[in-house]
Amino acid sequence: MKSYGAVWLALLLLLGTLLPAHSAKASSASGETIEVYLNQQQIAFPDAKPYAVDNEVMLPVLYVLEQLGAEVNWHAEREAIDIYWGYDYIELQAGDRSAGYNGYYTPFDKPSLLREARLYVPESFFRNIFGFATKYDAARRVLHIDSGEAYEELAREIVNLLVQGEHAAAANRYFDAELLAEQPVAQLQDIWTEYGVADLRTAELYWINGYRDGDHYVAVIDVDYGHIMFETHLWFDEDGKVAQLEFNNYYASRQLPAGVKEETVEIAAASEFALGGTLTMPEADHPVPAVVLLHGMGPYDRDSSVGNYRLFRDLAWGLAEQGIAVLRYDKRTYTYGYDMSEEEYKALTVKEEVIDDAIAAAELLRQDARVDGRHVYVIGHDLGGSLVPRLQAEGGGYAGAVLMAASARPLWETLYDQYQSAIERELDDADMQEYYSNWLEEQRAAALRVPSMTDEQLADTTIFDVPAPYFLDLERHSIQSYVQRMQIPVLVLQGGADLQLDAELEMAQWKEELRSKPQTEYALYPGLNHYFMRSEGEYAGTYYEYYTEAEAAPEVIDDIAVWIRARAGIR
């Protein structure tokens, strides 16, 4: 099933939502029929029929989803459907050109629409939202939709043979004659030797996606040996034979530094929301200062993984090398988000999502005899940094705080700026810019109305796809209401190449808020992005750079370590 990355990226994909349904001339006459096959099985359409527009098939979505085995609920008052497919939840409204997949929005090529009392979607809905392969033969008027399940199983079997060193079995059993001649068994063995994994027999295999390439179905499997990762691309012909095989995106991950050890721990172990975590410890014969890492907005894992970035892992290892213990953990919404009911999700505030667990994490460190309990610090990234003043007031008890890429402004303002920037940067069409700009102003107006909304209005309102009560809680607990009460040293860090925040604006705002706090220091790093990775190369200045290989800039880690060690009295 499809998986998604960073919430910030997903939020920006919301720009694909709320498009008006434009009329288009169908290319098929009413008497013509388009046959549709899902995994080689023909779909019956008892009433509303598929039709083609600009060489793309529009489909009554209900019948495709039923054959897929999904549960579909129609909401007439909203002209919307809810789709439950395994552990995944999809929401789609008539007129939209994007759909929410587990809360993250992805666009497709044409807007959905109501026709003949049925909700229609373009075939690209299944490509982009579900990750299925589609192929429309306009001459034969046949559309094939392939979920890739059969190919996924076959691809896993082949790659698993390769991992186990059974190269001959994989090649002789599954390669077509031409590939077997071009890429003999000896060459496969050489590839595994080149990657340094020829003697290893186990690896984690992850399904990435599948897609159509001409007459072939391409399956992409990620092979993860822990310290080495690469993608295996297999081109299957109609007979299920592999006609082409490629290995891409080789990545040798970082190794735990010498003199550093890690152990698995549990945050709030006695509560109903126990969280898995990792404690990274330096070698030391005395209690050491320690840090709790606080995530940004969204369901992050303990490494704060975004694309190929692992900011919290980099911080943990880099600081531990310099004598500082670091605790990182999976966020509550990462661990329990799928189990939340709609009512629980709508009632969620940062107290349950962030603050309670950050307090428990600090207490866990103070109870560890290897940690100097007087010197437990917090490093908050993004929204995590913005929440530090409130966290400290509500019982954090930290000895100091580092704010990384944090905003001192209301959350809705930073989201507004992100969307506005993306509209200007990504959309060339003037009509689309106008449409989304109007939509953006509607979100801004709703955010301004939040303090005066009734409970019923709050329950029915989302702003940037976030329930309105979340913003109300932040409004009632503003940064300004807490920051003057902070009596701890603070280090404010911003990346000069941040796409998600205006670094200079945010730095100026923090200087204004903390002007009466002499224990505050500031640093701006030119060329570093929102995750304090260097913004460079082909994708610099775009969100695609999050998927390139990078590590947190060493100068940032060094500056944080020097700052903490100085306050802990360590030279």
N, C-alpha and C positions, 0 to 999 in steps of 0.2 A: 504493500500500500504506500501511498505517497507520503513523504515526510517533508518537513519544513524547517527552516533555520531561524535566524534572528527575528525577534518580534519587531524591532525597528524596521527591518527590511519588509516584513509582512505589512506593517502599518503603511509604509509608503506605497505598497501595492494596492492599497485602498483607492488610489487614484484611478483604478480601473472600474470603480463602482459607480452606480447611480446614473449611468448614461441613459438618455432618453431613447425610446424605441423608434428608430427611423424606418420609414417604409422603404421597401425595395422590391423591384420587379422579380417575381419568381421565374426561373428559366424553364420550368416544367409546366406543361398544360395539365388541366385537371384530370384528363383521362390517362395520363402516363403514370407509370408505377416505378418507384425506386425500391429495389430490394436491399434490405439491411441485414447484415449478419454480425452476430456477437460471438466471438470465439468459434467461428465456422457454423453456428446455429442460426437459422433464419428467424427473425423477429416478426411476430404477427402484429399488425396494426388494425384492430377491428373497426375503428371509426376514423379518427384523424390520421392523415397519411403524411409521410415525409415528402419534402419537395426541395428543389435546389435553388439557391440564390447565388449568383456570381461564382458558380462552380463549387459551392459549399452546401452541404445538405443540412436542412433544418429538420429536426426530429421532435416528435411528441415524446418528451423525456420520460414520461411515466412508464411506457412499455419497455424501453431499454433498461431502465432501472429495475423493473420487476424481473426481467430475464436475468439480470445481474444478481438478483437475490437481495436487493436493498429494500428497506422499509421506507415508504414515502408517505408523508402527511401533507395534505393540501390545506392552506389557510385562506379561505375565500376573502375574508375582510382585508387581508394584506396582499392578496394575489401573490402568494409566496408558497414555497414548499420547503419542508425539512426532510433531509435524507439521512438515514442511518444505515451505514454499510460497515459491518463488522464493528471495530472500535472507533470508526470515523464518523464525523457529523458534518454534513454539508447543508448550507442554507442558500436559497436562490429566490430572488424576487423578479416578477415579470418586469421587463424594461431594463433590467440591469445587464451590464456587459462584464460582470465579474461575479464570482461566487465565493462565499466563505467556506473554507475547508479547515475544520477544527479551529475556527476563529481567525484564520489568516486568509486574506483575500487575494485572489489571482484572476487576472483578466482573461477573456477569450475574444474571438475575432468579431462576432456580431452580437447585438443585444438579444436577450431572450424576449419572447412575446407571447401573447395569448391569441390563439387562432382556433376556431372550431371548438371552443370550450376546453382547449388543451394548452398546456404550457409547452412551448417549443424552445429548443436550444440548438445552436449550431454544433456541428460535429467537433469543432475545436473545444467545446465545453468538456468533452471526454478526454481530449488530448491534454489540455492545460490543467484541468482540475483533478482528474483521476490518473493522469499519466499514461493513458491508453494510446495505442497506435491506431490511426485511422487512415484508410485509403479509399478514395472515391474514384471509380472508373466511370466517367461521364458518358462514354460511348456505350457501355453496357448497362449503365444506370444501376450500378451495384456499389454499395458502401460496405466495407469491412471494418469492423471495430474489434480490436484485439486487446484484451486486458493484460496479455503477456503471462498469464498464470502458467500455461503449459511451457512456454519458453523459459520462464523464470526457473521452473523446476529442472528443466533440461540443462540450462546454463549452470545452475548450482552443481548439478551432478558432474558436468564436465570440468568445471573449475576445481571442484573438490578432488577429482582424480589428479589434476595437475599439482595441487597442493601436496597430495600424498605421494608425489613422485611417480605416479602411474602415467607417465607421459605417453607411452606407446599405446596403452589401453584407451586413453582419451582420443588420441589421433586416429587410430585404426577403427575405432568404433563410431566416431562422430564426425570426422572431417570428410568433406567430399574429396574426390580424386585429385582435383586441381590443387586444393589447399595442401593436401598431403604431400604433393610433389614440391610445392613451393616452400612449405614450412615443415620439414621432416622432424622426426622425433628428436634427433640430436640438437636441432636448433632450439626446440622448446626447453631442453635440458640446459642449454647454454644461457637462456634467458633467466632461468631460476638461479643459475650459478652467478650470473652477472648481478642479480639483485641481492645476492648474499643469503639466500634462503633455501638453497638446494638441500641442506641437511635437516631442514625443519619440516614437520609433517602435519602441523595443525595451524589453522588461521581462521579468523572470523570472516565470514562471507556476508556481505550486505548487498541487497538488491537496490540499485540506484534508480534505474528507469528502463523503459523500452520504447522503441519508436520504429516507424516504418522508414526504410531507405530503399526506394524503388520496389523491387520484388522481394526484398529481404526484410526480416524483422531483426532489429539490433537489440540485443540484451546487454546491459551494462552491470557488471558485478564488481563491487569493491572488495579487494583482498587485503585484510588487515592482520599483519603479523605482530602488531603491538608497536614495534619500533620501525617497521617499514610498511608502507601502504602503496597500493597502485590499483588502477582500474583495468578490468578485463572487458573488452568489447567483442562480442560474438555476433557475426552476421549469419542468421539462419535462412536457408532456402525453404521452399514450400514443402520439401520432404523432411525437414527437421535436421538437415545436415549443416555443418558449419562451413560456410564458403569463404569466410574471412575472419581473421583473429588479430586483434591489436591489444597492446598494453600501453596505457597512457597515464599521465599525471603521477608518475613515481614520486613518492614523498618519504623520506627518511625522517621520522619524528625524533624529537629531542629525547635524550636519555637523562634519567635522573642524575643530577650532578654528584660527583664524588663527595663524600662527607655529609650527604643529605639523606635522610630516610623518611619514608612516609608510612602512615598507618591509617586504617579505616576507623572512623568514629561515628557516633550517632548524636545528633543534636536533638534536644528535647525528647530524650529516649522514653520518658515516662508519660508523655502526652499522646493524644490521638493523632498527632501530626509529627511523628518522629521522622527525622531527615538524615539521609546518608551524607557523610562528609569525609574529607581527607585532612589529616593533620600532618604538615610537613615540618620536620624538626632538624635543626642543625646538630652536628656533633658538639657537645659541650658538657663540662663537668660542673656546671653551675646553672641556676635558673636564668632563663633568657627572656628578653622582651618578646611579645607576641602580637599578632595582627589577626583581626577578623575581616574577611573580604565580603563586601556588600554589593549585591547585583544591581543592575539597571532594571528598567521596566520590562516585564515579560517573564515567561517561564524558562529561566536559564538553568543549565546544569552547573555543577560545582566548578567547572573550568571556565564558565562564562563563554561557552562555545558559540561562535558566529562564523559560518563558513569554515575557513581553515584557521581562524584565529582562536587562540586559547589564552586570553589575557590573564585570567586568574591562575592558571597553571604557571605561566611565565613569571608572574609576580611571586607566587609561592616558592618556586625553585630559586629565583634570583635573590630574594630576600633571605631565604634559609642559608644560602651560600655565604651570606654576610652576618650570620649569627642571630637571625630573627625567625621565630616560629610563626607559621601561618596556618590558619584554619579556613578552609573553603568548604562549601556544602551545597547540595542541590536545593534550589528554591522550592518553597512550598507548592507553588503553582506548577512547577515542573514535575513534582512527585505525585501530587494529588489533583492536579487540574482536571484530568479526564473524569475523575470520580465526583466532581462537584455537580450538584443539581443546578438548574437554572436559577432557582431562588438563592442558593448559596453564592453563585457567581455574581449575581446582581447586588448582593449585600456585601461583597468583599471590599475591604479597605486596606490601606497599606499597613495598618496595625497587625492584621492577621497575615498579610502577605509577606511583610518584611520585618517589622519592628519586634514582634514577640520572639521570633526566631533569632534575631541578632542579639537580643538580650540573653537568650539561652546559650548562644554560642560563646559570648564573653564569659558567662559563668562557668561553662565547661573548661575554658582555658584557665581561669583562676583556680579551679580545683585540681589542676595538674601540677604536681610538685616540680616538674621540669620547667615551669613557666614562672617568671617574676610577675606575680599577680598585681603589683603596683604599676606595671607597665604593659597593659593590654590596650592596643590601639585599634582603630577601625579605618579601613580604606573603603570608601564608597565610590562606586563608578556610576555615572549617569544619574538616574533617579535615586540610586542608593546614596550617592553623595549629597543630593538635595535633602534627603531625609535625616541626615546626621543630626542637625540641631534638635529635631523632634525626638529622635532616638535617645540622645543624651538626656533630654529633659524627662523622658518616660522611664529611665532606669538603666540606660546603657552603661554608665559608670566608666567610660573609656578615659584613658590618660591623654589622648590626643586623637586627631582625625586628619586624614588625607582625603581631599575631595578631588576626584579625577573626572574631568569632562562633565561636571555637574552644573546645573542651572539654578540660579537664585530666583528665577521667575516662576510664575504659575505653570504647571505642566501643560495646560491647554495652549498657552502662548508658545511654548517651544514646539508643540505639535503643529500649531498653525504655521509657524515659520518654516518648519520642515516641508510641509505640503506646498506652501507658496513657492519655496525654492525649487521643489521638484517640478511643479507646474511650469515654471519659467524655463527650467533647464531641459526637461524631457519632452515637452509638448510643442510641436511646431505649428500645428493647425490652430488658427485664430479662433475658430468656433469652439474647438475643444478647450482651449485655454479659457475662453469666456464661460463655458459651461462649468468647468471645474472651479473656476474662481468664484462663481456664484454659489456653488455648493460649499466651498470653503467658508464663505461669509455666513452661510447658514449655520455651519458648525460653530463659528465664532459667536454668533448671536445666541445660540443655545447655551454655550458655555457661560456667557454673561448672565443668562437667565437662571442658572442653576441655584444661586442662593435664595431666590424667591419662588422656586417651584414647589408645588404640593407633593406629598408623598406619592400620589397617583401619577403625577407628571414625571417625577424622578424615575419611577418604576418602568415607565414607557419610553424613556428617552435614552439614547446613546449619543455620545459625542466622539467622533473619530473611532466609532465602533467600540467605545469603552462605556460601560454603564454610568449614567449621570451621578449616582451616589458616590462613586469613586472620586469624582471631581469635587463633590460637595464636602466630603471628608477632608480633602486637601485644602479646600477653601477655609474650612473651620480651623485647620491646624496649619496655617501658613508659615513659611520659613521665617518671615519677619516677626511672628509672634513668639518664636523660640530663640532666634539667633542672638539676641541681646542677653539671654540668660546663660549662654555658653561661657564657661570659664576655663576652657582647655585650649592648648595650642592647636593651630590649624594650618595645614599646608594645602594651598589651592593650586591645582595643576590643570592646564588646558593645552590641547593640541592645536597648533596654528592651521592645520589642514583639515580641520573637523568639518565634515559635510552635514552633520546633524545639529550642530550648534554654531553660533557665531562666537568664536573663542574670545575675541577682543571685547565684544559686548558683554559676555558672561563674566569675564574677568573684571571689567569695570563695575558690573553689578555687585559682585562679591566684595570688591574693595569698598563700595558704598555701604553695604550691609555690615561689614566687619571693621568699619573705620575706627571704632572705639576699642578694638581688640589688638593690643600691641604684640600679642604672641602669634600673629598671623603672618605667614610668608606666601609668596606667589611665584609661579614659574610658568612661562609660556614657551612651548617647544615648536619652533617653526618646522614645517614639513611632516608633522605627526598627525594622524587622523584621530577619530573619535575613540579608537581602541589603543591609542599610543603606539601604533605601528607606523613605520615609515611609508608615506604615500608616494609611491614611485612606480615606474614601469608603464606598461601599456594601459593599464586600467586606473592609473592614478586619477584621483578626483571623481571617481564613480563608485557606486556601491559594489561593482564587480571586484574591486580590489580586496574586498573582504574574503574572497575565495582564492586569493593568491597565497603562496607560502610566506609567512612573516612571523616575527617574534617581537614581543614588546621591546621598545628601544632600551638598550642597557643604561643610557644616561638617566632615564626616568627611574629605573629600579635603583640605580646608585644614589640618586638624589633622595629618594624616599628612605633608603637604608641609612644614609648619613643623618638625615633629619631625626629618624627614630632613635638611632644609637646615641645621638647627642642628648636627647631628652631622657634617655635611660641611663646616662652617665657612662657610656661605653666609648672608649677611644678606638 
